[in-house]
Amino acid sequence: MDGPGPTGRRRTAPGLHPALDVRTSGGHPGGLPWLDVIAAVVDDHEPRALDEPGPDHVRVFFESASDRDRALTAVVSACGERVQARAIGVSDESWAARSQADLPAVRVGRIVVAPPWSPRTTPDPADVIVTIRPALGFGSGHHPTTRLALRGLQGLDLRGRHVLDLGTGSGILAIAAVKLGARRATGVDRDPDALGSAREGVDANGVAGEVELHRRDIADLEPASAPVVLANLTGAVLIRLAPVVAALVEPGGSAILSGILAEEETAVAAAFREHGRMAWREAEGEWVAMRLRVPPRR
């Protein structure tokens, strides 16, 4: 059973991750995938990962049982009778088994994102292989937001440059940046479990000398930190932190913004308008990514 932690946040039993199990009934009235709807509802409650075990079935993992329970209330309030939601605990073994069974390699342009167990084929000499074990950190290449960020990354000349990855999750974008030619990459995240997954990915890809990982809050970072900033977050977070994210980009640099629902695109673009111009945009399904070009210093 769950019990109060030392800081008043309820924890699940050792070896179990607090999760929200959501069963849906029929399509969403707005036409959005249920995964996207649930992701937007739980965004303010520290979600650590989202999973789709099957049709009309979504699971969301959390840092604490307290966060999960608040998210449960939010989902029931927002979705009502269209969903059946319950609080559960999921073991590490259950997550790993499902991940290994269901997730194949994914190609995004020149980049091939592959779990360690994916069958190896002879790659094209131009391919960039990124090995990622799906875990509780976001980012395995199987969600449109990650794929869009990887496409945006390939539209920049990264050779010899420093890349800052905000909310690095699994570290996939930082690792890909280095493999695309960046001199170094820095991944920051406030979730220690995500950083653990990122460290595993960094080691598996042989880039420990080029990728640094830090547990930091975005608001605590120094301005003008890098010429390329990656922000695969959510539309709501990007709108709220637009001045902070833009200030992290060196003058003349770029920020790749992803995690944006199509219905949030106008508001996100407006939040960044005074900080530069949008130089690229791409959509996949209901998701959008953009690249902000920050003007050079005069």
C-alpha positions in Angstrom: 0.0 0.0 0.0 1.0 3.6 -0.5 2.2 5.6 2.4 3.4 9.1 3.1 7.0 9.8 2.2 9.4 11.9 4.3 8.3 15.1 2.5 4.6 14.3 2.7 4.4 13.0 -0.9 3.0 9.5 -1.0 5.2 6.8 -2.5 4.3 3.4 -3.9 5.9 0.1 -2.6 9.6 -0.4 -3.6 10.0 -1.6 -7.2 6.6 -0.2 -8.2 6.1 2.9 -10.2 2.9 5.0 -9.5 0.8 5.0 -12.6 -2.6 6.0 -13.9 -4.4 3.4 -16.0 -7.0 4.9 -18.3 -9.4 3.0 -20.5 -11.3 5.0 -23.1 -14.6 4.5 -24.8 -14.8 5.4 -28.5 -13.1 8.3 -30.2 -12.6 11.7 -28.6 -15.2 14.2 -29.7 -12.5 16.6 -30.8 -10.9 14.0 -33.0 -7.6 14.0 -31.0 -5.9 10.7 -30.1 -6.7 9.8 -26.5 -3.0 9.7 -25.7 -2.7 13.3 -26.6 -5.8 14.3 -24.6 -4.6 12.5 -21.5 -1.1 13.9 -21.9 -2.5 17.5 -21.9 -4.7 16.9 -18.9 -1.9 15.4 -16.7 0.8 17.9 -17.8 0.7 19.9 -14.5 1.1 16.8 -12.3 4.8 15.7 -13.0 4.2 12.9 -15.5 7.3 10.8 -16.2 6.2 8.8 -19.2 3.2 7.8 -21.2 2.5 4.3 -22.7 -0.2 2.8 -24.9 -0.5 -0.9 -23.8 -3.3 -1.4 -26.4 -6.2 0.2 -28.3 -8.2 2.6 -26.2 -5.8 2.1 -23.3 -3.3 4.7 -21.9 -1.0 4.5 -18.9 0.8 7.5 -17.4 3.7 7.1 -14.9 4.5 9.6 -12.2 7.2 10.6 -9.7 5.0 10.1 -6.7 1.6 8.5 -5.8 0.5 12.0 -4.7 1.1 13.4 -8.2 -0.7 10.4 -9.7 -3.7 10.8 -7.4 -4.0 14.5 -8.3 -3.8 13.6 -12.0 -6.5 11.0 -11.5 -8.9 13.7 -10.2 -8.0 15.9 -13.1 -8.6 13.2 -15.7 -12.0 12.2 -14.2 -13.0 15.9 -14.1 -11.9 16.7 -17.6 -13.1 13.5 -19.4 -16.0 12.3 -17.3 -17.8 9.2 -18.4 -15.8 8.9 -21.6 -12.9 7.3 -19.6 -12.4 4.8 -16.8 -9.3 5.7 -14.8 -7.7 4.0 -11.8 -4.5 4.3 -9.8 -2.1 1.4 -10.0 1.6 0.5 -9.4 3.6 -1.0 -12.2 6.9 -3.0 -11.7 10.1 -2.3 -13.6 9.9 -5.8 -15.0 6.5 -5.2 -16.4 7.6 -2.0 -18.2 10.7 -3.6 -19.6 8.9 -6.7 -20.9 6.3 -4.6 -22.7 8.9 -2.3 -24.1 11.0 -5.1 -25.5 8.0 -6.8 -27.0 6.5 -3.9 -28.8 9.0 -1.2 -29.8 11.0 -1.7 -33.1 13.6 0.6 -34.6 12.3 3.9 -36.0 13.8 5.9 -38.9 13.6 9.7 -38.9 15.5 11.1 -41.9 19.1 10.0 -41.6 18.6 9.0 -38.0 17.7 5.4 -37.0 16.6 5.1 -33.4 16.8 1.5 -32.3 16.4 -0.3 -28.9 19.3 -2.6 -28.0 17.3 -5.7 -28.9 16.3 -4.5 -32.4 17.5 -6.8 -35.2 20.5 -5.3 -36.8 20.7 -4.7 -40.6 23.4 -3.2 -42.6 22.9 0.5 -42.3 23.4 3.0 -45.1 26.8 4.8 -44.7 25.0 8.0 -44.2 22.8 6.7 -41.4 23.1 7.9 -37.8 22.3 5.1 -35.4 21.0 6.1 -31.9 20.5 3.2 -29.5 17.9 3.9 -26.8 16.3 1.5 -24.4 12.7 2.6 -23.8 12.4 3.4 -20.1 10.6 5.8 -17.8 12.3 8.9 -19.3 10.5 10.4 -22.3 11.9 9.8 -25.7 12.3 6.6 -27.7 11.6 8.0 -31.1 8.1 6.4 -31.2 6.2 9.6 -30.4 5.6 12.3 -33.0 7.1 15.0 -30.7 10.4 13.3 -30.6 10.4 12.6 -34.3 9.6 16.2 -35.1 12.5 17.4 -32.9 14.8 15.0 -34.7 13.7 16.3 -38.1 14.3 19.9 -36.9 17.7 19.0 -35.6 18.7 17.6 -39.0 17.9 20.9 -40.6 20.8 22.7 -38.8 24.5 22.5 -39.3 25.6 21.3 -35.9 29.3 20.8 -36.7 31.5 22.1 -33.9 28.6 23.6 -32.0 27.2 23.2 -28.4 23.6 22.0 -28.1 21.5 22.4 -25.0 18.6 19.9 -24.6 15.9 21.1 -22.2 13.9 18.3 -20.5 16.3 15.7 -22.0 14.3 12.7 -20.9 16.0 9.6 -22.4 18.8 11.8 -23.8 17.9 10.9 -27.4 18.1 14.4 -28.8 21.4 15.2 -27.1 22.9 11.9 -28.3 21.6 12.5 -31.8 23.0 16.0 -31.8 26.5 14.8 -31.1 26.2 12.0 -33.7 25.2 14.6 -36.2 28.4 16.6 -35.6 27.8 18.8 -32.5 31.0 19.4 -30.5 29.2 18.7 -27.3 25.6 18.5 -25.9 24.2 19.3 -22.4 21.0 17.6 -21.3 19.1 18.9 -18.3 16.1 17.4 -16.6 14.6 17.7 -13.1 13.6 14.0 -13.1 16.3 11.7 -11.6 14.8 8.6 -13.2 14.9 10.2 -16.7 18.5 11.2 -16.1 19.3 7.6 -15.2 17.9 6.5 -18.5 19.8 9.2 -20.3 23.1 8.2 -18.7 22.4 4.6 -19.8 21.8 5.9 -23.4 24.9 8.1 -23.4 27.0 5.1 -22.4 25.4 2.7 -24.9 26.1 5.2 -27.7 29.7 5.8 -26.7 29.3 9.6 -26.3 30.0 10.0 -22.6 32.9 12.4 -23.4 30.6 14.7 -25.5 27.3 14.6 -23.6 26.9 16.1 -20.1 23.8 15.5 -18.0 22.6 17.7 -15.2 19.6 17.7 -12.8 18.6 21.3 -13.2 15.5 23.5 -13.5 15.2 25.3 -16.8 14.6 28.6 -15.0 18.0 28.3 -13.2 20.1 28.1 -16.4 22.4 30.9 -17.5 21.2 33.1 -20.5 23.0 32.6 -23.8 23.9 29.0 -22.9 24.2 27.6 -26.4 23.8 28.4 -30.1 21.3 25.5 -30.4 18.6 24.9 -27.8 16.2 21.9 -28.0 12.9 22.2 -26.1 10.7 19.2 -26.6 8.3 20.1 -23.8 4.6 20.9 -24.0 2.8 23.8 -25.5 1.7 25.1 -22.1 5.2 24.9 -20.8 6.7 26.6 -23.9 4.2 29.5 -23.6 4.9 30.0 -19.9 8.7 29.8 -20.3 9.0 31.5 -23.7 11.2 34.4 -22.4 13.4 31.9 -20.5 13.9 29.5 -23.4 14.6 32.3 -25.9 17.1 33.8 -23.5 19.1 30.6 -23.4 19.8 30.8 -27.1 23.0 32.7 -28.1 22.4 35.6 -30.4 22.2 34.4 -34.0 21.3 30.9 -32.7 18.2 28.7 -33.0 15.7 26.9 -30.7 13.8 23.9 -31.8 10.4 23.8 -30.1 8.3 20.6 -30.0 5.6 19.0 -28.0 3.0 21.4 -29.4 -0.5 20.4 -30.2 -1.9 21.9 -33.4 -4.5 23.8 -31.3 -1.6 25.4 -29.3 0.5 26.5 -32.3 -0.8 30.0 -32.6 -0.4 30.7 -28.9 3.2 29.3 -28.8 4.2 31.3 -31.9 2.8 34.4 -30.3 4.7 33.8 -27.1 8.0 33.7 -29.0 7.2 36.4 -31.5 9.2 39.2 -29.8 12.2 36.9 -29.3 12.9 36.1 -33.0 11.2 34.6 -36.1 10.1 31.2 -37.0 12.3 29.7 -39.6 10.8 26.2 -40.0 7.6 24.4 -39.1 6.5 20.8 -39.5 3.5 18.8 -38.4 2.8 15.2 -37.8 -0.8 14.3 -37.0 -2.0 16.6 -34.3 1.6 17.6 -33.3 3.7 20.6 -34.5 7.3 21.6 -34.1 8.9 24.9 -35.0 12.4 26.4 -35.1 12.9 29.9 -33.6 15.8 32.0 -35.1 17.1 34.4 -32.6 18.5 37.6 -34.2 22.3 38.2 -33.9 23.6 40.9 -31.6 23.7 44.3 -33.1 
